[in-house]
Amino acid sequence: MKIALRTGGWLIVVAWAILVACLPGGGSGTKQTNETSGKVTSPASGDIWRLGETRVIRWEPGESSGVADLWLFRGSKGRLIAGVVPLIQKEYTWKVGVLEDGSTVSPDSDYEIFLTNL
């Protein structure tokens, strides 16, 4: 799923995505498809989210249960949005652009959100 995060004239665009398994490493992750995890339903393809606003990331859990991490990817680099999110929760309220460590992302296009099994 690709995301468009916008501030001023910049944007970050959102498309569809499958929840994937990621292997964290040095503050980033590596995408590996795992369709049993579920499917992200929001943001949806073409959505534009403004940096700093509060939005809800939603998913439909697959066969997996337990907890997962939410990752924001741009290309092959992943950054953690939130760690240890219960899959049964089916949603996470996010201040767009703010990562778990308190850092923020730059407005741009071609971001993707993935939910990863732990």
C-alpha positions in Angstrom: 0.0 0.0 0.0 1.5 3.3 -1.0 0.8 6.5 1.0 0.7 10.1 0.2 1.6 12.3 3.2 1.1 15.9 2.5 2.4 19.2 3.9 2.4 22.4 1.8 2.9 21.3 -1.8 4.4 17.9 -1.0 2.6 14.6 -0.8 3.0 11.0 0.2 0.5 8.7 -1.7 -1.3 5.6 -0.4 -2.1 2.4 -2.4 -3.3 -1.1 -1.2 -1.1 -3.5 0.7 -1.0 -6.9 2.2 0.2 -7.3 5.7 3.7 -8.6 5.6 6.3 -10.1 7.8 9.3 -7.9 8.4 12.7 -8.6 9.9 13.8 -5.6 11.9 17.5 -4.8 11.7 19.3 -1.6 12.9 16.1 0.4 13.2 14.7 -0.7 9.8 13.0 -3.7 8.4 13.0 -5.9 5.3 9.7 -6.6 3.5 8.7 -10.3 3.1 5.2 -11.1 2.0 3.1 -13.3 4.3 -0.5 -13.2 3.2 -1.7 -15.1 6.3 -1.1 -12.0 8.3 -4.1 -10.1 6.9 -4.7 -7.0 4.8 -4.4 -3.3 5.4 -7.8 -1.6 4.6 -7.0 2.0 5.5 -5.3 4.0 4.1 -6.6 2.9 0.8 -5.2 3.4 -2.7 -5.0 7.0 -3.6 -5.5 8.4 -0.1 -3.6 11.5 0.9 -2.8 12.1 4.5 -1.5 15.4 5.9 1.6 15.2 8.2 0.6 15.9 11.8 -3.1 15.1 11.5 -4.5 12.1 13.4 -5.6 9.2 11.2 -6.6 5.6 11.8 -4.7 2.7 10.2 -7.0 -0.3 9.9 -6.5 -3.9 8.9 -8.4 -7.2 8.6 -6.4 -9.9 10.4 -5.7 -13.1 8.5 -4.9 -16.4 10.1 -2.3 -14.9 12.4 -3.0 -13.7 15.9 -1.1 -12.1 18.7 0.8 -8.9 18.2 2.5 -7.1 15.4 4.6 -4.1 14.5 3.4 -1.3 12.2 6.1 -0.2 9.7 6.3 2.7 7.3 8.5 1.9 4.2 9.8 4.1 1.5 11.6 1.9 -1.0 13.5 -0.8 0.9 13.9 1.2 4.1 11.4 0.6 6.9 10.8 2.7 10.0 8.7 1.7 13.0 5.4 3.5 13.4 4.3 1.4 16.5 5.5 -1.8 18.1 3.6 -4.6 19.7 0.1 -3.7 18.4 -2.6 -6.4 19.1 -3.8 -7.8 15.8 -7.3 -8.3 17.2 -7.4 -4.5 17.8 -7.8 -4.1 13.9 -6.8 -0.4 14.1 -4.1 2.0 15.3 -4.6 5.7 15.7 -1.5 7.5 14.2 -0.3 11.1 14.3 0.7 11.0 10.6 4.5 11.1 10.1 5.5 10.6 13.8 7.4 7.4 14.4 7.6 5.3 17.6 11.0 6.8 18.5 9.6 10.3 18.3 11.3 11.2 15.0 9.3 12.3 12.0 9.3 11.5 8.3 9.7 14.0 5.4 6.7 14.7 3.1 7.2 12.7 -0.1 5.5 10.1 -2.2 5.8 6.3 -2.4 5.4 5.4 1.3 4.0 2.0 2.2 2.5 0.8 5.5 2.9 -2.8 6.6 1.8 -4.7 9.7 4.3 -7.4 10.7 3.9 -10.5 12.8 6.2 -10.8 15.8 
